Amino acid sequence: MFLAVTLAVAAAAQPQAPGKKSASAASKSAAAPPGEKSALNKQHLETYLRHLFVWGPQIKVEVADAVPSPVKGLVQVTIRASYGQATEQQVFYVSADGQQIVRGPIYQAADNPFRSELSKITTTLQPSFGSAGAAVVIVAYSDYQCPHCREEAKILRENVPKAYPQNVRVYFKDMPLPHHDWSRTAAIAGRCIFRQNPLAFWDFHDWAFENQQAITAANFSEKLAGFLKGKEIDPLQLNRCVEKRETEAEVNQSVAEAKLLGVNSTPTLYVNGRRLAGATPWLNLKQIIDFELDYQKTAKNAGEQECCEVKVPSPVQPPQ
């Protein structure tokens, strides 16, 4: 299902821009005396934000040291709020005197407005379908046990290849939610299958979502065994990979990336860096893709602009 964490704030963390001062030097110069009503005083800033977002004592709030920001005259302070396994991270910009707080993204006028998001997303050696070098890249953070993810997955798999056979590429990234009891195991299994046979991964992806209501934590292994029949996958090698959780580090890396982006619900899509939270109807998604395709004809600042597939040249064509 569509899941939002229980915290009241939802925003993506911004990257730290290089500055003349080191992070430690910036934090020392930006610090305010204890007790002063300044956003540079960690205790005061925490109290201020708890009131702003109605964060009670059950929510843990961590205020990081101030560091240089991309904007002259402002310092950057990262706030992390957590409740159980749910976490949110947000960046605030504070004036030099600590009296003004700015909340929101900072854009560089000469660059792609989604450069911050694009810099955090990795697609190397990730499951994908579509053409290499596509002008539009869609990255989906998803959970096999989430009904809305199932809906979004079906939209992507059925519509993108038909409507955009040459210029859109879709990547799948795992984000198993902590309260789901078999989605993490499924994510590990999917990665194990991808290691053996990248094409078979998409068979697993479609199968897992299609059989979502029939799969449980107790019967996952049995259901997976049924799926493997007739597939070009070594079941012994796969079972060993799943049992030893050999790909869990890859799943954790995907989850960490999602958290760095500030993703707090599934599904969440990034279309050339543009964030779309929740299941997006096909007509809406198509409109965004079409807009981006037209924009990239001249901008050329997103997508897979360089060819990502290298083939050995040969004068002889292999037999079909």
N, C-alpha and C positions, 0 to 999 in steps of 0.2 A: 504494500500500500504506500501511498504518498506519506512520507514521514518527515515531520519537522521536529527539531529538537525542542526541548521544553524551555529553552532560554528565549528571551524576548528580542534579542538582537540577531540580525542575520546580515553579514557583510563579508566580502573577501578581503584578506590581508593584502596590503600593498607591499611591493618590494622595497628594500632599503637602497636608496641611491647613494653613490659614492660621494663623500664629502671631504673637506679638508681636514676635519678633526676626526680622530678615532672615536669609536663608539664609547669607550670609557671616558675619554676627554669630554665628549659632548654631554654625557650623563652628569659628570661632575660640574661642568659649567652651567648646566640647565637646572640643577637641583635647587629646590627652595628650602628655606629653613623649616624645621618641624613646627607644626601648628599654624603656619601661614596658609591663608586661603588662596592657594595657587594651584593651577593644574600641574605644576612641576613638583608639587608635594604629593607623593604617592598616596599617602593616607587620605588627604583631602580629595584627590581625584577619584579614589575608590569610593568614598562616601558619596561624592557627587554623582557618579555613574550608577551606583546602587539606587539612588533616588530617581534618577532619570529613567532607568529601565525597570524599576520595581523589582530589583534583585534582592531577595530576602537573605537571611543568614545561611540558609541551606545551599546557596550558590556560592562556590568558591571563586574569588576574583583575584587574578594575579596581574600586577602592573609592572611592565618591563621598564628598564632604564631608558631614558630619552636618548635618541640617536639623531644624527643629521637627517633632514628630510629633503625631498626633491625641490622644495620651494624655499627660497632665501627668506630668512627671518622666522622660519618655523622649525620646530623640532618634532620628531615623530615618536609617538608612544604607542606600543602595542598592548592591548588588553586581552587577556584570556579569561573567559568565564566557563565554569564547568559545573555540571550537576550529574553525579553518577558517571555514566559513560558518555553523556552528551557534552560536547564542548563547542564553544564559539570563540572566534578570534576576530578582533577588529582593530583597525589603526585609527588613532586620533592625531591631529596636528595641533600643536600648542604654540602660541606666540612666545616671543623671547621673554616677555615679562610674566608669562604664566596666566594672564588674565582672559585670554580668548582661546576657545577650543573649536577646532574645525573638524567636522565629521564628513567623510565622503571620499570618493576616489579622486586622484589627481591625474590629469591627462596631459600628455605632451602634444602640443599642437602640430608639430611637424612629423608625428609618427602615428602608427595605428593606435586608436584609442583602447584596444584590447591587448596591447603589447605586454602588459603585466601578466595577464592570464596566459597568453601564448608562451611566455618565458617559463612558466611553471609546468606546462603540459609536455610530457614525453610520449612519443609514439613509436620509438625504435623498438623493434621486436615485440610489438603488441598485435593482438588479433585484429584483422581488418578485412574489409571487402571494398571493392571499387578500384578505380584506376590510380596507378602511381603517378605522382605529379599533378594530382587534381587541384583545381583552383579553390575548391571549398573542402575543408576537412571538418567532419563532425566527430566529436569525441563524446562517448556516452559513459557516464558513471552509473553503474546499475547493480541491482541485487536480484539474484535468481528467485528469491522468495517474495518479492514485492509485486503485487498485482498491477500497479501502475507501470512498473518496469516491463512487465509482460506486454502490456498494451503498447508501450512505446517501441519495444523491440519488434513487434509485429509491424508497426507502421514503417520503421526503418527498413526492415528486411523485405517487405513487399513492395514498397513504393520507390525507394531510392534507386535500386538497380534498373527499374523500368523507366523512370523519369530522367535519370542522369547516369547513363551507362559509361560516360567518358570523363566527367568533370567533377564528381563528388566521391570522396573516400570516407568511410565510416570506421572508427576505431572503438573497440569495447574495452572498458576499464572496470575492474572489480571494485565494488564498494559494499560488501556484505554488512548489513546493519547488526549491531550487537545483540538485539533482542530476538533475532531470527535464529532458529535452532539448526537449520541445515544449509543455509546459504553460503556460509564460509567453507564448509566441506565441498559444496558444489563448485565454488570458485577455485578451490585447490584442484579438484578433479578436472575442471575445464582447462586450467593451466597445464596440468599433466598431459592432457590430450593434445593441447597445442604444441607441446614439446615433441610429441611423437609424430603428429600429423596435423599441420596447421589448417588444412582444408576440413578435416573432421571436426575441428573445434566448432565450426558453425552448425554442423549437424547436432552437436551436443547442446550448443546455445539454444537452438530452436526447440530441441526435444525437452530441455529443462523447463523452459517457459511454457511450452504447450502442456506439459504434465505437472505443472506447478501444484495444482490442487490435489493430485494423487500422491505426490512425494511427501514423505515425512522424514524426520531424523532417524527413525527406527528402520525404515525400509529403503533408505537411499542406496545402500550398497546393492540390494537386490534389484532395485529399479535400474541402477547403472549397469549391472550385469546384463539385463535385458536389452538395454540400449546398445551394448557393445557387439551383439550378435550381428555378424555380417559386415562389420566395420573393419577397415584396415588399421586396426589397433591391436597391439599385443596386450591381452588382458592381464597377464601375469605382471608385466612391467608396469602397467597402469595401476593395478591394485597396490603394488609395492610403493609406487610414487604417492598414492593417496594415503595409504596407511602411515607412511613415514613423513607425510606432510612436506614433501620435498619442494613444493612450489609455494609454500605458505609465505616465504619471504617476498615473493613476487606480489602476492595478494596484499601483504602489509605495505609494500612500497606504493601500490596503487591507492590504498586507503590513505596513506600519509600524503600523497599528492593531492587527493581530494580535499583533505583537511587544510592543506596549505592554500588551496584555492578558496576555502571557506564553504565548501559544499556541505550542506546539512540536511539534504533530503535526496531521495531517489525516486525517479530518475532525474539526473541533471545532465543536460547536453551543453556542449560548447560548439558553436558553429563559427569557425574561424575566430575563436576566442570569445564570441558573444554568448553569455550565459543564459540558458533557458531552463528554469527549474520546474519540475513536474512534467507530466505527460503533455506534450504539445501536439494538438491536432495536425493532421497532415497538411491541410490547406494553409494553416499558419506557418508551419515549418517550410513548406514549399515557397511561400512568399519571401521568407527570410533568405532562403538559398538563392532564389532568383535575384534578389536585390544584391546579395554578396557576389554572385557570379558577374553581374553587370559592373559592380564597383571594382572588382579585381582586374577587369580588362585594362584599366589604366593605373590603378593603385599598386597592384602587384606587391602587396605587403603582408600577405597571409596565404594560407593554403600550402600545398607542397609545390613550391615554385621550381624546385630542382628535382630532376628525375631521381627516384630512390630505388631503382632497380638496375643492376649492372649485369649485362649478358656478354658472354664471350663471343666475339664475331666469328662467323663461319660461313664459307661460300656454299656449304651444302645444307639444305633444309632437312631436318630429321623427318622420318616417316610418320605419317599421321595414323 
